[in-house]
Amino acid sequence: MKIEIIKRKGFAISLIAFPLMLLTGFMMHPNLLKLEALQTVEQLVGRFHNQTIFHIGHLIVMFAVPVIMIALNSFMNVLQGKCKQPCG
């Protein structure tokens, strides 16, 4: 495969994958609709301790970061040299 084909497919896949990964990760928060401020550390520990789904959601969001970087790098390459006024 040529490198340009790999770049294009990586860009396309990253544009589809990273929003889905972020949505999945954020939807895995327990009590997502119960938005209340936690006052103490004990409340925080009580809510999230032994919540496997919560930790998996954060792991998915963490793995979405490199995919986001691929998408942003591809945007940068596409837009390079496209400004009408003198750029940096």
C-alpha positions as CSV (number, residue, x, y, z in Angstrom):
1,M,0.0,0.0,0.0
2,K,1.1,3.5,-0.7
3,I,1.6,5.8,2.2
4,E,-1.0,8.2,0.9
5,I,-3.6,5.5,0.9
6,I,-2.7,4.7,4.5
7,K,-2.9,8.3,5.5
8,R,-6.3,8.8,3.9
9,K,-7.8,5.6,5.4
10,G,-6.3,6.5,8.8
11,F,-7.9,9.9,8.6
12,A,-11.3,8.5,7.6
13,I,-11.2,5.9,10.3
14,S,-10.2,8.4,13.0
15,L,-13.0,10.8,12.0
16,I,-15.5,8.0,12.6
17,A,-13.8,6.3,15.6
18,F,-12.9,9.1,18.0
19,P,-16.5,10.6,18.4
20,L,-17.8,7.1,18.9
21,M,-15.1,6.3,21.4
22,L,-15.7,9.5,23.4
23,L,-19.5,9.0,23.4
24,T,-19.1,5.4,24.6
25,G,-16.7,6.4,27.3
26,F,-18.8,9.2,28.6
27,M,-22.0,7.2,28.5
28,M,-20.4,4.6,30.7
29,H,-20.4,6.9,33.7
30,P,-22.5,5.5,36.5
31,N,-25.4,7.8,37.5
32,L,-24.9,10.0,34.4
33,L,-28.2,11.7,34.9
34,K,-27.7,12.2,38.6
35,L,-25.7,15.4,38.5
36,E,-24.9,16.5,42.0
37,A,-21.8,18.0,43.5
38,L,-19.8,15.7,45.7
39,Q,-18.6,17.4,48.9
40,T,-16.2,14.9,50.5
41,V,-13.6,12.4,49.4
42,E,-15.7,9.7,51.0
43,Q,-18.6,10.5,48.7
44,L,-16.4,10.3,45.7
45,V,-14.9,7.0,46.8
46,G,-18.3,5.6,47.6
47,R,-19.6,6.5,44.1
48,F,-16.8,5.2,42.0
49,H,-15.0,2.5,44.0
50,N,-15.4,-1.0,42.5
51,Q,-17.2,0.5,39.5
52,T,-15.6,-1.5,36.7
53,I,-17.8,0.1,34.0
54,F,-16.6,3.5,35.1
55,H,-13.0,2.5,34.8
56,I,-13.5,0.9,31.4
57,G,-15.2,4.1,30.2
58,H,-12.1,6.2,31.2
59,L,-9.8,3.6,29.5
60,I,-11.8,4.0,26.2
61,V,-11.5,7.8,26.5
62,M,-7.8,7.5,27.1
63,F,-7.3,5.4,24.0
64,A,-9.4,7.9,22.0
65,V,-6.6,10.5,22.5
66,P,-4.2,9.1,19.9
67,V,-7.1,8.7,17.4
68,I,-8.0,12.4,18.0
69,M,-4.3,13.3,17.4
70,I,-4.4,11.4,14.0
71,A,-7.5,13.3,13.0
72,L,-6.1,16.7,14.0
73,N,-2.8,16.0,12.3
74,S,-4.6,15.1,9.1
75,F,-6.7,18.3,9.3
76,M,-3.5,20.3,9.7
77,N,-2.0,18.6,6.6
78,V,-5.2,19.2,4.6
79,L,-5.3,22.9,5.6
80,Q,-1.6,23.6,5.2
81,G,-1.1,26.4,2.7
82,K,-4.9,27.2,2.4
83,C,-4.9,30.6,4.1
84,K,-5.5,33.7,2.0
85,Q,-3.3,36.0,4.1
86,P,0.3,35.4,5.0
87,C,0.4,32.7,7.6
88,G,3.1,32.2,10.4
